[in-house]
C-alpha cells in the first residue's frame, strides 16, 4: 500500500513540474544563493512549489560536507555532489520538529511533496543568519527552511525515518 501511495504521488507531482521549464540542479554556492534570494521573495504558493522542485533536484545530488582529503566519491544513484543545500525542518504546533536527512531518497521526497500543499502548510520561514548556524551547525550554512504544518497528523506521517 505504501509503495502504491508513493507511486501515485510521483505520478501527480511529475506532471506539475513538466509543464514549466525543467528545474536545474543546484550544485554551487552561487546557485544556492540565487535560489535562496528567489525563495525569500515568493508567496507561500510559490515557496511550496520551489521547495518541491528543490527536493526533487536534491534527491539526485549527494550532499557531502567539506572534507580535508579531497573529492568525495560519488555514491551509486547520484548525479553529482554538493556542499550547498539548505537544512529543512518540518514542524507543527505540538510535535517534535523533524530535521530532514542530508541525502534524501526519491521515495521520501515523493511522500513529503505529496503533503506540501497550501492546505497543509501554515507558513514557511527562511533564515541564513549566524543564530541558525550556531544552533544547527554546518548543515545550516546554506540556509535554514522551516516548514510549519497546520495539522500535526501530517507531520506524524512524515516522521517515518528511512531504514
QUIQUI-V654359 format. One record per residue. N is the residue number from 0. RES is the residue in one letter. PSI is psi in whole degrees, 0 to 359 (* if undefined). OMEGA is omega in whole degrees, -180 to 180 (* if undefined). Layout:
# QUIQUI-V654359
n->[N | N]
res->[RES | RES]
psi->[PSI | PSI]
omega->[OMEGA | OMEGA]
This chain:
# QUIQUI-V654359
n->[0 | 1 | 2 | 3 | 4 | 5 | 6 | 7 | 8 | 9 | 10 | 11 | 12 | 13 | 14 | 15 | 16 | 17 | 18 | 19 | 20 | 21 | 22 | 23 | 24 | 25 | 26 | 27 | 28 | 29 | 30 | 31 | 32 | 33 | 34 | 35 | 36 | 37 | 38 | 39 | 40 | 41 | 42 | 43 | 44 | 45 | 46 | 47 | 48 | 49 | 50 | 51 | 52 | 53 | 54 | 55 | 56 | 57 | 58 | 59 | 60 | 61 | 62 | 63 | 64 | 65 | 66 | 67 | 68 | 69 | 70 | 71 | 72 | 73 | 74 | 75 | 76 | 77 | 78 | 79 | 80 | 81 | 82 | 83 | 84 | 85 | 86 | 87 | 88 | 89 | 90 | 91 | 92 | 93 | 94 | 95 | 96 | 97 | 98 | 99 | 100 | 101 | 102 | 103 | 104 | 105 | 106 | 107 | 108 | 109 | 110 | 111 | 112 | 113 | 114 | 115 | 116 | 117 | 118 | 119 | 120 | 121 | 122 | 123 | 124 | 125 | 126 | 127 | 128 | 129 | 130 | 131 | 132 | 133 | 134 | 135 | 136 | 137 | 138 | 139 | 140 | 141 | 142 | 143 | 144 | 145 | 146 | 147 | 148 | 149 | 150 | 151 | 152 | 153 | 154 | 155 | 156 | 157 | 158 | 159 | 160 | 161 | 162]
res->[X | X | X | X | X | X | X | X | X | X | X | X | X | X | X | X | X | X | X | X | X | X | X | X | X | X | X | X | X | X | X | X | X | X | X | X | X | X | X | X | X | X | X | X | X | X | X | X | X | X | X | X | X | X | X | X | X | X | X | X | X | X | X | X | X | X | X | X | X | X | X | X | X | X | X | X | X | X | X | X | X | X | X | X | X | X | X | X | X | X | X | X | X | X | X | X | X | X | X | X | X | X | X | X | X | X | X | X | X | X | X | X | X | X | X | X | X | X | X | X | X | X | X | X | X | X | X | X | X | X | X | X | X | X | X | X | X | X | X | X | X | X | X | X | X | X | X | X | X | X | X | X | X | X | X | X | X | X | X | X | X | X | X]
psi->[318 | 318 | 325 | 317 | 317 | 317 | 318 | 321 | 317 | 320 | 323 | 318 | 317 | 315 | 330 | 321 | 338 | 348 | 335 | 182 | 150 | 136 | 131 | 150 | 154 | 103 | 331 | 164 | 318 | 315 | 318 | 317 | 320 | 316 | 315 | 316 | 314 | 315 | 316 | 336 | 354 | 160 | 174 | 315 | 314 | 324 | 317 | 314 | 316 | 319 | 317 | 314 | 316 | 316 | 318 | 314 | 314 | 335 | 348 | 355 | 125 | 123 | 121 | 112 | 160 | 136 | 143 | 354 | 18 | 211 | 150 | 137 | 133 | 118 | 159 | 143 | 355 | 149 | 334 | 179 | 160 | 158 | 9 | 97 | 134 | 156 | 130 | 130 | 127 | 129 | 161 | 172 | 307 | 26 | 158 | 139 | 153 | 124 | 120 | 141 | 157 | 314 | 92 | 139 | 160 | 325 | 317 | 322 | 315 | 319 | 312 | 312 | 329 | 339 | 355 | 86 | 161 | 332 | 327 | 332 | 122 | 311 | 167 | 134 | 151 | 136 | 141 | 43 | 176 | 329 | 314 | 317 | 325 | 328 | 321 | 359 | 205 | 332 | 335 | 4 | 336 | 14 | 154 | 118 | 118 | 121 | 115 | 116 | 143 | 335 | 122 | 341 | 326 | 315 | 322 | 320 | 328 | 351 | 349 | 122 | 149 | 146 | *]
omega->[-179 | 180 | 178 | 179 | 180 | 179 | 178 | 178 | 179 | 179 | 180 | -174 | -176 | 179 | 179 | -176 | -179 | -180 | 180 | -180 | -178 | -179 | -177 | 178 | -179 | -175 | -171 | 177 | -179 | 179 | 178 | 179 | 178 | 179 | 180 | -180 | 178 | -178 | -176 | -176 | -174 | 174 | -175 | -179 | -180 | 177 | 178 | -180 | 179 | 178 | 179 | 179 | -178 | 179 | 177 | 180 | -178 | -180 | 176 | -175 | -179 | 177 | -179 | 178 | 179 | 177 | -173 | -175 | 177 | -174 | 177 | 177 | -176 | 178 | 177 | 176 | 180 | -178 | -179 | 177 | 176 | 171 | -172 | 179 | 178 | 172 | 180 | 175 | 178 | -176 | 166 | -172 | -171 | -178 | 174 | 178 | 177 | 173 | -179 | 179 | -175 | -177 | -172 | -178 | 178 | 179 | 179 | 176 | 180 | 179 | -180 | -178 | 179 | 179 | 177 | 179 | 178 | 178 | -177 | -174 | 178 | 176 | 179 | 177 | 179 | 177 | 177 | -176 | -178 | 179 | 178 | -179 | 179 | 179 | -172 | 175 | -174 | 180 | -178 | -177 | 179 | 178 | 178 | 179 | 179 | 180 | 180 | 179 | -178 | -177 | -179 | 177 | 176 | -180 | 178 | 178 | -178 | -175 | -179 | 178 | 176 | -179 | *]
